[in-house]
């Protein structure tokens, strides 16, 4: 069938042209909307400006075809071959291109919005300034493709392959890149705000100047990546690998990167306001200074020596642990949650619930915090529900008073300042919660549940994983032995203040514990 016969038959209402062979034919401007061209051979054909809207071109061959300005909107192009085809400015909105092959195809400024390109092969394709909003590119291959300046807002690229792809200055906001391969991809100045890059492979990728605000990079592999000047404000970098990544002057304000591996990374000039400096792997980090100003405007600069840098970034979150010599039951669990909910109204530092480890004999409550300064205040509040509260709080106050009584000339200026800060923080907490009637707030505590009457230990861990035993009930761990001797299931009756008294740790141990708290001389920008 030649071109003229095709036009006549189409005009007469025929639509089935399956397996037609019109290779190298001139079909410029032809109208074949809705036609069935399944398996057709249109290689090297001229279809510039053709209307193929809603046509079925499943498994059609269009290699080296000219389709510039063609209308392929809503067409079915599954498993079609467009290798080296010219699709410049083509309208392919809503088309089905599942497993289509477009190797080295020219798609400059083409419209592929809403297209289904699942498992399609676009390796080496030229998609500069193309529009792929809400397109499905899951598991597609875009190796070394050029998408510079393209629009992929809300596109799905989950598990796609974009190794060595040029995505510079591309709009990828809200796109899905979960577990996507992006090794050595160029994403410089790309807009990835709100994008999901969890588990993505971005090793050696160029993300310099990229907008990654609110992006999810949890578990992402960013080893060797260039993030110079990137904006990662409010980004999720939990457990991300940033080994040897360059974060020079990157904006990380309010980012969450606990568990991240920053081994050998460069962080000089990074903006780290409201960013946790704990729970990180930071061996070999290079960081000459950081910006801790709320707006990242360099009004609050910390300059760091190599040793100070090691102290500034720590690998352990400070924790308060309360070990209860009894298993947690359902009623006690509900009462505990209710108590901490009420305490949070007066002391926001306990806003996050503790992690719980429950065994047949003991329960461990672990409170994780971002600042060493809050260890003593948090311990003071967290013990409130327990019968050992008064004794534990007395010990905490005694420890801080003991620090205060030390000769400032032997402590040094920095340590004296640290002790002054600790005292002020604890005094503020006592003023906030000291007058609370816990039994009035939580009447359930009047029931004297065995869990809250049980002996306790309170242990503090600072950011360098040093421990300080704040309180240890004298009969802790002996309860079950006493029960075996008396065949009684009731808790120990010796709960007097004298019985609850606990020996304070040596003053030297206390001072060493506090000395390891992070403290750096803040310098104003000259």
Order of alpha helices (4+ residues) and beta strands (2+ residues): alpha-beta-beta-beta-alpha-beta-alpha-beta-beta-alpha-alpha-alpha-alpha-alpha-alpha-beta-beta-alpha-alpha-alpha-beta
